[in-house]
Amino acid sequence: MKKNIYIIMEITKRELYGNLLLTLYALKNNFNVYIGDSNTYKYLIKRNLIDASIIHTKSIVHGKLKSELHENLFNKKFLITAIDEEHGVLDTLDYIKFFATNRLSNKELKKIAAFFCWGKYDYTKLKKFFPTYKKKFHLTGSPRADIWKKKKLFKSNTDNLIFSKNCILICTNFSFANNITSHKSLFQKKKLEGYYDRSPELFKKNKIFFNYQKKLLFEFVKLINSLTKRYPNYNFCVRPHPTENIDFWADHLTKNKNLFIDNSKSSSYWIQNSDMIIQSGCTTGSEGVISDKTVINYVPIDLKVGFGEYLKKISINAKNKSQVFKIIENKKSYKYLNSRFKIKLDRRILFNRNIAAKNISDVWLILSKKIKNSKNNLFKISLSLLIFENIKSFIQRLILLVKRKNIRFKKLLNYKYPELDKQFIEHEIINLSKHFNIKKKFKVKKLGKKLFFFG
């Protein structure tokens, strides 16, 4: 019998590969690993279908439901660990005032066994702000940054038209102005989850950022339409953030043979196979720097919003279309800047000489001394989820039919965590094991629509 690690995943396109790498290092440390979404785990815990062990989540403070889940886990003797996937380390706002007080609290840290930090920046600030729990903070780095360092991890298909010639990737991150939900519901959700109570000034900042993004959104439309026309020998791939309404881009961009709009894969796939990246204050910018790509930070609107503004220090800033054209046409002359950018970035995101997934797994190994070996009944879990998921799916379809909801509303049900098949997961984790030289035999089982077992 082995000890178990339960990993909660929210957005697959953002977190999948980092979590699969975590899984490999946990398997190497002789754990069994489960990856699933929050709702699946809530069901399994309520039905007592999984034994108490280590459960790893993507944030600590979110709202009432998140707090109740952690309270339940804590009372059932689970050891909770976390890394905040939103991170906040690329913002230039007051980190404590606008991020830490919103995403962590003394009340919730009491329930947590370990919190993993992206780099020295958040590690130092969090230890100082939460002195009672300073030993719970670990300077590990993020497994997502481990993935970014592997420059040949994702090979493009030979029949992929996007990469049939040199490709410039345009990563958009209009989470407020072009969210798959309405901006009103987004603000309402944050309000209900207590963000504006914990940080009263955040509401004003978010409103300013929303208005900024509305203007910037159409500046990107104009830029992209100019680029596809000016550079017919390049392909341009627009990769919207997973939470964006992708239809907006199809409706507003001029159709062209060298224009592609696609966010079906992780950002790492697109970045590693592209020649250059254009973005504006997005985490993909830092990924591009680590991946040794030329990164343009497009900032045509002169307004200091704070969110993602650290990218101005680690990428090539362009204030208008002409400056973007100049960088594209002279990209080799900017290549030398990347080494400088990496030094600055490593202060915020730990990646040099570091494997975060190993660091986190080693912390789990120490924590595991406090828990017992156990063996969950995989057949019982699978059967129970089969019944639960089918009933849930039937009810959802019935509600959609009665309310006559459109296709876009249906997308809302699974846009963060679509169902993945076993063959795909097996292929991706085996590929990771080769690139990270992890020689460990394991098996993969799909236990539910959103639950995988590795052991």
C-alpha angles and dihedrals in degrees: 000000000000136000120257135236117198114198119197113208126192109177114026097197089056103036110023101092095042089051093047089053089049087051092054093052091045090052088050087055089054099256129137111231135208125191120194146130127275096256092053092052092046089056094046092048093047090052092044090237095140128051122236113272137122116326120189122203138182098237142005110216118040111129144305095301093051091049091049091050092053091046090053092047092047092051091049090054097251115152108230121208127176148183119192108237090195087058099176091213094121094056122096093208121109098288095209097042098046104025117018096046089050100045102033138034139175089246093057096037088061088067094046124092096194140000118201120214128213094221149328092293099064093029093059095043096046094048090052095045095045102037094161090063100030092124090061092065116090127192098223108131123227125291087223088067089052087060093047092059094060101086097187101038096109116046118194119235112260089231093052107121092200092069097037085108135011109310131208112203120214111197114194126195108182095150092158105033098039105025119152085240123050118276089239092058089045092055090043091052092052090048093051091048090055100246094133092046092053092044111021094185092055093079091060091046091050092050091052090047092049092053090045091052092049089059095039091051092065092042086060090049090055092045095050093047089052093047097051090050097043097045110041091162091064128069116221122209119194109204110189119202112265090251094052128102099249091193090071091068094047090051098046106035121084109248113247137163091241095050123093128175112199137144097161093119137045119283089247092064093054095041096049092051097044131084098218140005131222117192141134120236094326130142087238086071092063089044089054092052092051089047090054095246127143104255123200117198105205110208109162093155116072102220128121104223098162096221111114092348095132084078087076088069097049105038141046109275120217120188097187143013094267091059090050090052091050093052092048093049093047101031095138091062090060097050094092090065094070095078089056092047092051092054091053093043093051088065089064103028116034109222111129112103090347138117105194095187090059092046092053094045090051090054088051089052091057093045091048090071086077095058135063129243111258142172121217120210100249094187092053091048092049094047094046092049091048091058095040095047095047093050090047092048092049092051092048092050090048092051091049090050094048094045092040092226118185131241093267091059090051089056089058091067095067109009094115098043114018118183113275125202125234095240091057093049092047091051094048097047092046089051090051092049090056095049093047093040095235109159105195129133114227143153130228124216128183106218098173143352089281104020130085130181124209120189 
